[in-house]
Amino acid sequence: MSNALQYLGIAKKAGLLETGEENTHLAVKKGSARLLIVASNSSENAKKRASGYVWEGKLPITTVPYTKAEISSLTGKAGCSMAVILDAGLASSFASALFQEYGEQYGELAEDLKQRLDAEKSRKQRSVTKSAGKRRKKV
């Protein structure tokens, strides 16, 4: 099994992967999605719907080199044409594994997700620092 597929398995076990069109769309609408993936043999209509889901939110989307059958066997959901990873770190690791295994076509995605992860970590750190400063002032 490829490293990238292993990251999808980890995300599934951790509850950080939503599969299927309805769940994918809901996760994107809620803002919890970090990367939308589409199976290589998805229909053109499914690919259009997936593109529509991410249009407003500017969420990264990629077609992966895995078929619906491969994704379905990993996730336990039959006919799974799309899924979203809900964790920025897992999404970045997944994209990096795709880049390492399948080459340059995933390089831009891997870099984009790494930058998004770094930005998210930075925001969290500033938030922690800011809240710690507020507590000190009150004492």
N, C-alpha and C positions, 0 to 999 in steps of 0.2 A: 504494500500500500504506500502511496506517495506521502511525503511529509505534509503537503497541503491538505490532503484528505484527512490525515490524522488530526490536523487543527480543526477541521469541521466536526470530527468525532468528539474532540474535547469540548468544543462549543456546545454540541448537542447534549453531552453528559452534564455540562455545567448549567444547562438551561439558558444558554446565551445564543441559541440559534432558533429562528422561526422559519418554518418551511411552509410551502404552498402559497398560492396567490393571495388568499384572504388574509392569512396571518402575516405575510410579508407586507401587504398593503397597510394593515393596521399598525405594524411596528414602525413603518415609515411615517405614517400620519402622526403617531405619538411622539416621534422624534427620538426613539430609542435605537433605531437602526444605525449601524456604522458602515456597512458595506452590503450591497445587494448583488447576489450572484445569480447568473442565469445559466442553465445547462446548455451544452453545446448543441444538442439536438432539439431544443425548444422550438415551438412553432413561431412563425413571424408575428402572429397575434400576441403570443405570450411575451415576446421580446418588446413589442410596442407598448403593452400594458406596463411592463417593468420600467421602461423608459419614462412612461407617464407618471409612475409613482414617484420617481426621484426628481422629476423636472423642477418642482418648486423648491424642494429642500436642498438641492445641489449635493445630494448624496452620491458617493462613488458607486458605479455599477460596472460589472464586468461579466463577460461571457467566459466561463471556465472550460477547460479542456475535458470535462467530465460529462457523461451522458446523464439523462434523467434516471436511467436504471442504476448507474453507479451512485448517484446522490441518494436515490430512493433506498438502496440497500444499506447505506450508511445511516440514514435518518429514520428508516422504518416507515416512511410515508410513500405509498405507491404513486408513481407518475409525477414525482416532484420536479417541476421545471425551474423553480426559483426558490431562493432562501435569503435571509438576511442574518448577518452576524451582528450581535448586539453589543459587543465589547470592542473598544478601540484597540486594545492590545492584541486581542486574538485576530481582529481584522488585519492589523498591520503584519502580524506574524504569518497569517495565511497568504497575504499578498507577497511577502518576502519569499515564502516557500515556492509560490508559483513562479516568481522571477528566477529563483535558483534552479528550478526544475525545467521550466519551459522557455526561459530566455527573455530577451529584450521586450517582447510585446507586453510584459507585465511590469517592466521597470518603472514606468511613469506612475502606475497605480501604486506600486510598493512605496515609492518616494512620497506620493501624495498622502497615503495613509500614515506613513512615519511622521510626516509634518503635522498631520492632524492629531496624532497621538501625543507628540511633543507639546503641541498647543494645549491640549486637554490637560496634560500633566501640569503645565505651567499655570493654567487657570486654577486648578485644584490647589496648587501650592500657594498661590496668591490668596486664595480664599481662606486657607488654613492660617496663613500668616496674618491676614487681616482680622480674622475672628480671634486669634490669640492676642493681638494688640488691643482689641476692644475689651477683652477680659481684664487685661492688666490695668487699663485706665480706670475701670470701675473699682478696683480694689484699693 
